[in-house]
Amino acid sequence: ELEQKMKEMERCHSKQEEASNEIAKLVKRIQELENRQLEADQYHINLEDDVKVYRTVLQNLEDKVGRISKEAVTRRRVEMLNERVETYLGPMERLLNGLREVDNE
């Protein structure tokens, strides 16, 4: 009976060792998962920061495009006004010269 108790004790000890090994594996796995979660959280934070930076860059580019577009529209309007002035400049000069000639006579 003592021998049987010894075998049972050895079996219990063996099972306890297996359980301890399994617990150690699980603790290690939990630590790995926690580390991965920390990495994922940091990656997420970095992505959010990148999104904020690129959103700002995009907004600045949109503002710049808007200003350039307005400048282009203004330039086109100035060119159109210059063309109109040039169109009327010749006849106006002739008219003024004609009036001067009339005044001189």
DSSP file (Angstrom, degrees, kcal/mol; ACC not computed):
  #  RESIDUE AA STRUCTURE BP1 BP2  ACC     N-H-->O    O-->H-N    N-H-->O    O-->H-N    TCO  KAPPA ALPHA  PHI   PSI    X-CA   Y-CA   Z-CA
    1    1 A E     >        0   0    0      0, 0.0     4,-2.3     0, 0.0     5,-0.2   0.000 360.0 360.0 360.0 -35.1    0.0    0.0    0.0
    2    2 A L  H  >  +     0   0    0      2,-0.2     4,-2.4     1,-0.2     5,-0.1   0.896 360.0  52.0 -63.7 -40.0    2.9    2.3    0.7
    3    3 A E  H  > S+     0   0    0      2,-0.2     4,-2.5     1,-0.2    -1,-0.2   0.903 108.8  49.9 -63.2 -40.8    4.2    1.6   -2.8
    4    4 A Q  H  > S+     0   0    0      1,-0.2     4,-2.6     2,-0.2    -2,-0.2   0.912 110.4  49.6 -65.0 -42.1    0.8    2.4   -4.3
    5    5 A K  H  X S+     0   0    0     -4,-2.3     4,-2.5     2,-0.2    -1,-0.2   0.884 110.1  51.9 -63.1 -38.3    0.7    5.7   -2.3
    6    6 A M  H  X S+     0   0    0     -4,-2.4     4,-2.6     2,-0.2    -2,-0.2   0.920 110.6  47.5 -63.5 -44.3    4.3    6.5   -3.6
    7    7 A K  H  X S+     0   0    0     -4,-2.5     4,-2.7     2,-0.2    -2,-0.2   0.913 112.8  49.0 -62.8 -42.6    3.2    5.9   -7.2
    8    8 A E  H  X S+     0   0    0     -4,-2.6     4,-2.6     1,-0.2    -2,-0.2   0.899 111.4  49.5 -64.3 -39.8    0.1    8.0   -6.7
    9    9 A M  H  X S+     0   0    0     -4,-2.5     4,-2.8     2,-0.2    -2,-0.2   0.900 111.0  49.4 -64.9 -41.6    2.3   10.8   -5.2
   10   10 A E  H  X S+     0   0    0     -4,-2.6     4,-2.9     2,-0.2    -2,-0.2   0.907 111.1  50.2 -62.5 -41.7    4.7   10.5   -8.1
   11   11 A R  H  X S+     0   0    0     -4,-2.7     4,-2.8     2,-0.2    -2,-0.2   0.927 112.0  47.1 -63.0 -44.0    1.7   10.7  -10.5
   12   12 A C  H  X S+     0   0    0     -4,-2.6     4,-2.7     2,-0.2    -2,-0.2   0.914 112.5  49.8 -62.6 -42.6    0.4   13.8   -8.7
   13   13 A H  H  X S+     0   0    0     -4,-2.8     4,-2.3     2,-0.2    -2,-0.2   0.915 111.5  48.8 -62.4 -42.2    3.8   15.4   -8.7
   14   14 A S  H  X S+     0   0    0     -4,-2.9     4,-2.6     2,-0.2    -2,-0.2   0.923 112.4  48.0 -62.6 -45.0    4.1   14.7  -12.4
   15   15 A K  H  X S+     0   0    0     -4,-2.8     4,-2.6     1,-0.2    -2,-0.2   0.892 110.8  51.9 -63.1 -38.9    0.7   16.2  -13.1
   16   16 A Q  H  X S+     0   0    0     -4,-2.7     4,-2.5     2,-0.2    -1,-0.2   0.898 109.6  49.2 -64.9 -40.1    1.6   19.2  -11.0
   17   17 A E  H  X S+     0   0    0     -4,-2.3     4,-2.8     2,-0.2    -2,-0.2   0.923 111.1  49.6 -63.4 -44.7    4.8   19.6  -13.0
   18   18 A E  H  X S+     0   0    0     -4,-2.6     4,-2.7     1,-0.2    -2,-0.2   0.923 112.1  48.5 -59.1 -44.1    2.8   19.4  -16.3
   19   19 A A  H  X S+     0   0    0     -4,-2.6     4,-2.8     2,-0.2    -2,-0.2   0.907 111.0  50.0 -63.8 -41.5    0.4   22.0  -14.9
   20   20 A S  H  X S+     0   0    0     -4,-2.5     4,-2.5     2,-0.2    -2,-0.2   0.915 111.9  48.1 -62.9 -42.5    3.2   24.3  -13.9
   21   21 A N  H  X S+     0   0    0     -4,-2.8     4,-2.4     2,-0.2    -2,-0.2   0.915 112.5  48.7 -62.8 -42.6    4.8   24.0  -17.3
   22   22 A E  H  X S+     0   0    0     -4,-2.7     4,-2.6     2,-0.2    -2,-0.2   0.910 111.2  50.0 -64.1 -42.2    1.4   24.7  -18.9
   23   23 A I  H  X S+     0   0    0     -4,-2.8     4,-2.9     2,-0.2    -2,-0.2   0.914 109.8  51.0 -62.4 -42.6    0.9   27.7  -16.7
   24   24 A A  H  X S+     0   0    0     -4,-2.5     4,-2.4     2,-0.2    -2,-0.2   0.909 110.8  48.9 -61.8 -41.6    4.4   29.0  -17.6
   25   25 A K  H  X S+     0   0    0     -4,-2.4     4,-2.6     2,-0.2    -2,-0.2   0.923 112.7  47.8 -62.3 -43.9    3.6   28.6  -21.3
   26   26 A L  H  X S+     0   0    0     -4,-2.6     4,-2.8     2,-0.2    -2,-0.2   0.903 110.9  50.3 -65.4 -40.8    0.3   30.4  -20.8
   27   27 A V  H  X S+     0   0    0     -4,-2.9     4,-2.3     2,-0.2    -1,-0.2   0.919 112.3  48.0 -61.8 -43.0    2.0   33.2  -18.9
   28   28 A K  H  X S+     0   0    0     -4,-2.4     4,-2.3    -5,-0.2    -2,-0.2   0.915 112.2  49.1 -63.1 -42.8    4.6   33.6  -21.6
   29   29 A R  H  X S+     0   0    0     -4,-2.6     4,-2.7     2,-0.2    -2,-0.2   0.903 110.1  51.1 -64.0 -41.7    1.8   33.6  -24.3
   30   30 A I  H  X S+     0   0    0     -4,-2.8     4,-2.7     1,-0.2    -1,-0.2   0.919 109.8  50.3 -61.1 -43.2   -0.2   36.2  -22.4
   31   31 A Q  H  X S+     0   0    0     -4,-2.3     4,-2.5     2,-0.2    -2,-0.2   0.910 110.3  49.9 -61.8 -42.4    3.0   38.4  -22.1
   32   32 A E  H  X S+     0   0    0     -4,-2.3     4,-2.6     2,-0.2    -2,-0.2   0.928 112.0  47.8 -60.8 -45.1    3.5   38.0  -25.9
   33   33 A L  H  X S+     0   0    0     -4,-2.7     4,-2.5     2,-0.2    -2,-0.2   0.894 111.0  50.6 -64.9 -39.5   -0.1   39.0  -26.6
   34   34 A E  H  X S+     0   0    0     -4,-2.7     4,-2.4     2,-0.2    -1,-0.2   0.909 110.8  49.7 -63.6 -40.8    0.2   42.0  -24.3
   35   35 A N  H  X S+     0   0    0     -4,-2.5     4,-2.5     2,-0.2    -2,-0.2   0.917 111.1  49.1 -63.1 -42.6    3.4   43.1  -26.0
   36   36 A R  H  X S+     0   0    0     -4,-2.6     4,-2.9     1,-0.2    -2,-0.2   0.902 110.1  51.5 -63.0 -39.6    1.7   42.7  -29.4
   37   37 A Q  H  X S+     0   0    0     -4,-2.5     4,-2.9     2,-0.2    -2,-0.2   0.917 109.3  49.8 -63.5 -42.1   -1.3   44.8  -28.1
   38   38 A L  H  X S+     0   0    0     -4,-2.4     4,-2.5     2,-0.2    -2,-0.2   0.918 112.3  47.9 -61.0 -43.0    1.1   47.5  -27.0
   39   39 A E  H  X S+     0   0    0     -4,-2.5     4,-2.7     2,-0.2    -2,-0.2   0.919 112.4  49.0 -62.6 -43.1    2.8   47.5  -30.4
   40   40 A A  H  X S+     0   0    0     -4,-2.9     4,-2.6     2,-0.2    -2,-0.2   0.908 111.2  49.8 -63.7 -41.5   -0.6   47.6  -32.1
   41   41 A D  H  X S+     0   0    0     -4,-2.9     4,-2.4     2,-0.2    -2,-0.2   0.923 112.3  47.2 -62.2 -43.9   -1.7   50.5  -29.9
   42   42 A Q  H  X S+     0   0    0     -4,-2.5     4,-2.7     2,-0.2    -2,-0.2   0.906 111.8  50.7 -64.5 -41.2    1.5   52.4  -30.6
   43   43 A Y  H  X S+     0   0    0     -4,-2.7     4,-2.7     2,-0.2    -2,-0.2   0.909 110.3  50.4 -61.2 -42.4    1.1   51.7  -34.3
   44   44 A H  H  X S+     0   0    0     -4,-2.6     4,-2.5     2,-0.2    -2,-0.2   0.916 110.9  48.4 -62.2 -43.9   -2.5   53.0  -34.1
   45   45 A I  H  X S+     0   0    0     -4,-2.4     4,-2.5     2,-0.2    -2,-0.2   0.920 111.7  49.9 -62.3 -43.6   -1.3   56.2  -32.4
   46   46 A N  H  X S+     0   0    0     -4,-2.7     4,-2.7     1,-0.2    -2,-0.2   0.907 110.3  50.4 -62.1 -41.4    1.4   56.7  -35.0
   47   47 A L  H  X S+     0   0    0     -4,-2.7     4,-2.9     2,-0.2    -2,-0.2   0.921 109.7  50.3 -62.6 -43.1   -1.2   56.2  -37.8
   48   48 A E  H  X S+     0   0    0     -4,-2.5     4,-2.3     2,-0.2    -2,-0.2   0.919 111.3  48.8 -60.8 -42.4   -3.5   58.8  -36.1
   49   49 A D  H  X S+     0   0    0     -4,-2.5     4,-2.5     2,-0.2    -2,-0.2   0.924 111.6  49.5 -62.2 -43.7   -0.6   61.2  -35.9
   50   50 A D  H  X S+     0   0    0     -4,-2.7     4,-3.2     1,-0.2     5,-0.3   0.912 109.6  51.7 -61.0 -42.6    0.3   60.6  -39.6
   51   51 A V  H  X S+     0   0    0     -4,-2.9     4,-2.5     1,-0.2    -1,-0.2   0.916 110.3  48.8 -61.0 -43.0   -3.3   61.1  -40.6
   52   52 A K  H  X S+     0   0    0     -4,-2.3     4,-2.2     2,-0.2    -2,-0.2   0.929 113.4  46.9 -62.3 -44.5   -3.4   64.5  -38.7
   53   53 A V  H  X S+     0   0    0     -4,-2.5     4,-2.6     1,-0.2    -2,-0.2   0.949 115.4  44.6 -62.1 -49.1   -0.1   65.6  -40.3
   54   54 A Y  H  X S+     0   0    0     -4,-3.2     4,-2.9     1,-0.2    -1,-0.2   0.834 110.2  55.3 -68.3 -30.9   -1.3   64.6  -43.8
   55   55 A R  H  X S+     0   0    0     -4,-2.5     4,-2.5    -5,-0.3    -1,-0.2   0.920 110.4  46.2 -64.2 -41.9   -4.7   66.2  -43.2
   56   56 A T  H  X S+     0   0    0     -4,-2.2     4,-2.6     2,-0.2    -2,-0.2   0.923 113.3  48.8 -64.4 -44.9   -2.9   69.4  -42.4
   57   57 A V  H  X S+     0   0    0     -4,-2.6     4,-2.5     1,-0.2    -2,-0.2   0.926 112.4  48.8 -60.4 -44.7   -0.6   69.1  -45.4
   58   58 A L  H  X S+     0   0    0     -4,-2.9     4,-2.9     2,-0.2    -2,-0.2   0.911 110.5  50.5 -62.2 -42.9   -3.6   68.4  -47.6
   59   59 A Q  H  X S+     0   0    0     -4,-2.5     4,-2.6     1,-0.2    -1,-0.2   0.916 110.5  49.7 -61.7 -42.6   -5.5   71.4  -46.2
   60   60 A N  H  X S+     0   0    0     -4,-2.6     4,-2.5     2,-0.2    -1,-0.2   0.912 111.9  48.5 -61.8 -42.0   -2.4   73.6  -46.9
   61   61 A L  H  X S+     0   0    0     -4,-2.5     4,-3.0     2,-0.2     5,-0.2   0.916 110.8  50.4 -64.3 -42.3   -2.2   72.2  -50.5
   62   62 A E  H  X S+     0   0    0     -4,-2.9     4,-2.4     1,-0.2    -2,-0.2   0.915 111.3  48.9 -61.5 -41.7   -6.0   72.8  -51.0
   63   63 A D  H  X S+     0   0    0     -4,-2.6     4,-2.5     2,-0.2    -2,-0.2   0.920 112.2  48.5 -62.1 -43.4   -5.6   76.4  -49.7
   64   64 A K  H  X S+     0   0    0     -4,-2.5     4,-2.9     2,-0.2    -2,-0.2   0.918 110.8  49.9 -64.4 -43.6   -2.6   76.9  -52.0
   65   65 A V  H  X S+     0   0    0     -4,-3.0     4,-2.8     1,-0.2    -1,-0.2   0.907 110.4  51.8 -60.8 -40.9   -4.5   75.5  -55.0
   66   66 A G  H  X S+     0   0    0     -4,-2.4     4,-2.4    -5,-0.2    -2,-0.2   0.924 111.3  46.2 -60.8 -44.8   -7.4   77.8  -54.2
   67   67 A R  H  X S+     0   0    0     -4,-2.5     4,-2.7     2,-0.2    -2,-0.2   0.926 113.5  48.8 -63.9 -43.8   -5.1   80.9  -54.0
   68   68 A I  H  X S+     0   0    0     -4,-2.9     4,-2.6     1,-0.2    -2,-0.2   0.906 110.8  51.1 -63.1 -40.9   -3.4   79.9  -57.3
   69   69 A S  H  X S+     0   0    0     -4,-2.8     4,-2.6     2,-0.2    -1,-0.2   0.922 110.9  48.0 -62.0 -43.5   -6.8   79.4  -59.0
   70   70 A K  H  X S+     0   0    0     -4,-2.4     4,-2.8     1,-0.2    -2,-0.2   0.910 111.7  50.3 -63.5 -40.8   -7.9   82.8  -57.8
   71   71 A E  H  X S+     0   0    0     -4,-2.7     4,-2.9     2,-0.2    -2,-0.2   0.908 110.5  49.8 -62.4 -40.8   -4.7   84.3  -59.1
   72   72 A A  H  X S+     0   0    0     -4,-2.6     4,-2.5     2,-0.2    -2,-0.2   0.915 111.6  48.0 -64.5 -42.3   -5.2   82.6  -62.4
   73   73 A V  H  X S+     0   0    0     -4,-2.6     4,-2.4     2,-0.2    -2,-0.2   0.926 113.0  48.6 -63.3 -44.0   -8.8   83.9  -62.6
   74   74 A T  H  X S+     0   0    0     -4,-2.8     4,-2.6     1,-0.2    -2,-0.2   0.922 110.8  50.6 -61.5 -44.1   -7.6   87.4  -61.7
   75   75 A R  H  X S+     0   0    0     -4,-2.9     4,-2.7     1,-0.2    -1,-0.2   0.920 110.2  49.8 -60.2 -43.4   -4.8   87.2  -64.3
   76   76 A R  H  X S+     0   0    0     -4,-2.5     4,-2.6     1,-0.2    -1,-0.2   0.910 110.8  49.7 -62.2 -41.2   -7.3   86.1  -67.0
   77   77 A R  H  X S+     0   0    0     -4,-2.4     4,-2.6     2,-0.2    -1,-0.2   0.917 110.7  49.6 -64.2 -41.9   -9.6   89.0  -66.1
   78   78 A V  H  X S+     0   0    0     -4,-2.6     4,-2.8     2,-0.2    -2,-0.2   0.925 111.2  49.8 -61.9 -43.9   -6.7   91.5  -66.3
   79   79 A E  H  X S+     0   0    0     -4,-2.7     4,-2.4     1,-0.2    -2,-0.2   0.915 111.0  49.4 -61.2 -42.3   -5.8   90.1  -69.7
   80   80 A M  H  X S+     0   0    0     -4,-2.6     4,-2.3     2,-0.2    -2,-0.2   0.919 111.8  48.2 -64.0 -41.9   -9.4   90.4  -70.9
   81   81 A L  H  X S+     0   0    0     -4,-2.6     4,-2.9     1,-0.2    -2,-0.2   0.909 110.5  51.7 -64.5 -40.7   -9.5   94.0  -69.7
   82   82 A N  H  X S+     0   0    0     -4,-2.8     4,-2.9     1,-0.2    -1,-0.2   0.907 109.0  50.8 -60.7 -41.3   -6.2   94.8  -71.4
   83   83 A E  H  X S+     0   0    0     -4,-2.4     4,-2.2     2,-0.2    -2,-0.2   0.915 111.2  48.2 -62.7 -41.6   -7.6   93.3  -74.6
   84   84 A R  H  X S+     0   0    0     -4,-2.3     4,-2.0     2,-0.2    -2,-0.2   0.928 111.7  49.4 -63.9 -44.0  -10.7   95.5  -74.3
   85   85 A V  H  X S+     0   0    0     -4,-2.9     4,-1.8     1,-0.2    -2,-0.2   0.935 112.0  48.5 -60.1 -45.6   -8.6   98.6  -73.6
   86   86 A E  H  X S+     0   0    0     -4,-2.9     4,-1.0     1,-0.2    -1,-0.2   0.862 107.8  56.2 -62.8 -34.9   -6.4   97.8  -76.6
   87   87 A T  H  < S+     0   0    0     -4,-2.2    -1,-0.2     1,-0.2    -2,-0.2   0.906 117.6  33.2 -63.1 -41.0   -9.5   97.3  -78.7
   88   88 A Y  H  X S+     0   0    0     -4,-2.0     4,-2.2     1,-0.1    -1,-0.2   0.613 102.1  79.5 -90.7 -12.5  -10.8  100.8  -77.9
   89   89 A L  H  X S+     0   0    0     -4,-1.8     4,-2.6    -5,-0.2     5,-0.2   0.933  92.1  48.7 -63.2 -48.0   -7.3  102.5  -77.6
   90   90 A G  H  X S+     0   0    0     -4,-1.0     4,-2.3     1,-0.2     5,-0.2   0.959 114.7  42.9 -59.0 -54.7   -6.8  102.9  -81.4
   91   91 A P  H  > S+     0   0    0      0, 0.0     4,-2.5     0, 0.0    -1,-0.2   0.878 113.9  52.9 -60.6 -36.7  -10.2  104.4  -82.1
   92   92 A M  H  X S+     0   0    0     -4,-2.2     4,-2.8     2,-0.2    -2,-0.2   0.912 108.8  49.4 -65.4 -41.0  -10.0  106.6  -79.0
   93   93 A E  H  X S+     0   0    0     -4,-2.6     4,-2.8     2,-0.2     5,-0.2   0.921 112.3  48.1 -62.6 -43.1   -6.6  108.0  -80.1
   94   94 A R  H  X S+     0   0    0     -4,-2.3     4,-2.5    -5,-0.2    -2,-0.2   0.913 112.3  49.4 -63.6 -40.9   -8.0  108.7  -83.6
   95   95 A L  H  X S+     0   0    0     -4,-2.5     4,-2.4     2,-0.2    -2,-0.2   0.929 112.6  46.9 -63.1 -45.4  -11.0  110.4  -82.1
   96   96 A L  H  X S+     0   0    0     -4,-2.8     4,-2.5     2,-0.2    -2,-0.2   0.915 112.4  49.7 -63.8 -42.6   -8.8  112.5  -79.8
   97   97 A N  H  X S+     0   0    0     -4,-2.8     4,-2.4     1,-0.2    -1,-0.2   0.909 110.7  50.8 -61.3 -41.0   -6.5  113.4  -82.7
   98   98 A G  H  X S+     0   0    0     -4,-2.5     4,-2.1    -5,-0.2    -2,-0.2   0.908 110.2  49.2 -62.7 -41.5   -9.5  114.4  -84.7
   99   99 A L  H  X S+     0   0    0     -4,-2.4     4,-2.6     2,-0.2    -2,-0.2   0.887 109.9  51.6 -65.5 -38.6  -10.8  116.6  -81.9
  100  100 A R  H  X S+     0   0    0     -4,-2.5     4,-2.5     2,-0.2    -1,-0.2   0.918 109.2  50.2 -62.9 -42.6   -7.4  118.3  -81.6
  101  101 A E  H  X S+     0   0    0     -4,-2.4     4,-1.3     1,-0.2    -1,-0.2   0.909 110.8  49.2 -62.6 -40.2   -7.4  119.0  -85.3
  102  102 A V  H  < S+     0   0    0     -4,-2.1     3,-0.3     1,-0.2    -1,-0.2   0.914 111.6  49.4 -64.9 -41.9  -10.8  120.5  -85.0
  103  103 A D  H  < S+     0   0    0     -4,-2.6    -2,-0.2     1,-0.2    -1,-0.2   0.879 109.2  52.6 -63.4 -37.7   -9.7  122.6  -82.0
  104  104 A N  H  <        0   0    0     -4,-2.5    -1,-0.2     1,-0.3    -2,-0.2   0.764 360.0 360.0 -71.4 -24.7   -6.7  123.8  -84.0
  105  105 A E     <        0   0    0     -4,-1.3    -1,-0.3    -3,-0.3    -2,-0.2   0.473 360.0 360.0 -82.5 360.0   -8.7  124.9  -86.9
